[in-house]
């Protein structure tokens, strides 16, 4: 199983970063505006809609406010198809006025690791931009 870990410092308080991440029904507004056009929740399932109409179904595994950790799994709709996906976000303090987002993704098949790494890095940059813009506004 491939394990991808990416860290990025965000110029916003850890509390602000965590508030945006844990708002699991607002990915399209607070984390990935433009990349995700809609978010719908049904119990512990989250449905993300993309600009082309494609939908990914995720399972929200855990939201831990004390640890500032969110775990989720893509269970349907991944492109390319995957056998297994589990990921987590953690937010840690980084100095006095910033936070560190740690995104860890485990995926099968291992052959998809390079493509998933590119997507994680791009997604983290886009989330950083959205979170920082909201923190300044």
C-alpha positions as CSV (number, residue, x, y, z in Angstrom):
1,X,0.0,0.0,0.0
2,X,1.3,3.4,-0.9
3,X,1.3,6.0,1.9
4,X,1.6,9.6,0.8
5,X,2.2,12.3,3.4
6,X,2.2,16.0,2.5
7,X,2.7,19.0,4.9
8,X,2.0,22.6,4.1
9,X,2.2,25.7,6.4
10,X,-0.9,27.9,6.2
11,X,-0.9,31.6,7.3
12,X,-3.9,31.3,9.5
13,X,-4.5,30.3,13.0
14,X,-4.7,26.5,13.7
15,X,-8.2,27.1,15.0
16,X,-9.3,28.8,11.7
17,X,-7.7,26.0,9.6
18,X,-9.4,23.3,11.7
19,X,-12.8,25.1,11.6
20,X,-12.6,25.0,7.7
21,X,-11.5,21.4,7.6
22,X,-14.0,20.1,10.1
23,X,-16.9,21.8,8.2
24,X,-17.3,18.6,6.1
25,X,-20.4,19.9,4.3
26,X,-18.7,23.0,2.9
27,X,-15.7,21.7,0.9
28,X,-17.0,23.5,-2.2
29,X,-17.1,26.8,-0.2
30,X,-14.3,26.7,2.3
31,X,-11.6,24.4,0.9
32,X,-11.8,23.8,-2.8
33,X,-14.1,26.4,-4.4
34,X,-14.1,25.9,-8.1
35,X,-12.6,22.4,-8.0
36,X,-15.6,21.1,-6.0
37,X,-18.9,22.6,-7.0
38,X,-21.2,21.0,-4.4
39,X,-21.1,19.0,-1.1
40,X,-23.9,16.9,0.2
41,X,-24.0,15.0,3.5
42,X,-26.1,11.9,4.3
43,X,-25.3,10.6,7.7
44,X,-21.6,9.8,7.8
45,X,-21.3,9.9,4.0
46,X,-20.2,12.9,2.0
47,X,-20.8,13.4,-1.7
48,X,-18.5,15.8,-3.6
49,X,-19.7,17.0,-7.0
50,X,-17.1,18.3,-9.5
51,X,-17.5,20.8,-12.4
52,X,-18.1,18.0,-14.9
53,X,-20.9,16.6,-12.8
54,X,-18.9,13.6,-11.5
55,X,-19.6,12.6,-7.9
56,X,-17.3,11.0,-5.4
57,X,-18.8,9.3,-2.3
58,X,-16.7,9.4,0.9
59,X,-17.1,8.0,4.3
60,X,-16.3,10.4,7.1
61,X,-14.5,8.1,9.5
62,X,-13.7,10.4,12.4
63,X,-13.7,14.1,13.4
64,X,-11.5,14.6,16.5
65,X,-11.7,18.2,17.7
66,X,-9.1,17.7,20.5
67,X,-6.5,16.3,18.1
68,X,-7.7,18.5,15.2
69,X,-7.8,15.4,13.0
70,X,-10.3,14.4,10.3
71,X,-10.2,10.9,8.7
72,X,-12.2,10.0,5.6
73,X,-12.2,7.3,2.9
74,X,-13.2,7.5,-0.8
75,X,-15.7,4.6,-1.2
76,X,-17.1,5.2,-4.7
77,X,-16.5,7.3,-7.8
78,X,-12.7,7.7,-7.7
79,X,-11.0,8.3,-11.0
80,X,-8.9,6.4,-11.7
81,X,-10.5,3.5,-9.9
82,X,-8.9,2.5,-6.6
83,X,-9.0,-0.6,-4.5
84,X,-8.5,1.2,-1.2
85,X,-8.4,4.8,0.0
86,X,-8.1,6.2,3.5
87,X,-6.8,9.7,4.3
88,X,-6.6,12.1,7.2
89,X,-6.0,15.7,7.8
90,X,-4.2,17.0,11.0
91,X,-3.7,20.6,12.0
92,X,-0.8,21.6,14.2
93,X,0.4,24.9,15.5
94,X,3.3,26.5,13.5
95,X,4.7,29.4,15.4
96,X,2.5,32.1,16.8
97,X,0.1,32.8,13.9
98,X,0.2,29.9,11.5
99,X,-0.8,26.2,11.3
100,X,0.6,23.2,9.6
101,X,-1.8,21.0,7.6
102,X,-0.6,17.4,7.4
103,X,-2.5,15.3,4.8
104,X,-1.8,11.5,4.9
105,X,-3.3,9.3,2.2
106,X,-3.0,5.5,2.0
107,X,-4.0,4.0,-1.4
108,X,-4.1,0.8,-3.4
109,X,-3.0,0.0,-6.0
110,X,0.5,1.2,-5.2
111,X,1.0,2.1,-8.9
112,X,-1.3,5.1,-8.4
113,X,1.0,6.7,-5.7
114,X,2.6,9.2,-8.1
115,X,-0.7,10.4,-9.5
116,X,-2.3,10.6,-6.0
117,X,0.8,12.6,-4.7
118,X,0.4,15.2,-7.5
119,X,-3.3,15.5,-6.6
120,X,-2.7,15.9,-2.9
121,X,0.0,18.5,-3.4
122,X,-2.2,20.5,-5.8
123,X,-5.2,20.2,-3.5
124,X,-3.2,21.3,-0.4
125,X,-2.1,24.4,-2.3
126,X,-5.6,25.2,-3.3
127,X,-6.9,24.7,0.3
128,X,-4.1,26.9,1.6
129,X,-5.2,29.7,-0.8
130,X,-8.9,29.4,0.2
131,X,-8.2,29.3,3.9
132,X,-5.7,32.2,3.9
133,X,-8.1,34.3,1.8
134,X,-10.9,33.7,4.3
135,X,-8.6,34.4,7.2
136,X,-7.7,37.8,5.8
137,X,-11.3,38.7,4.8
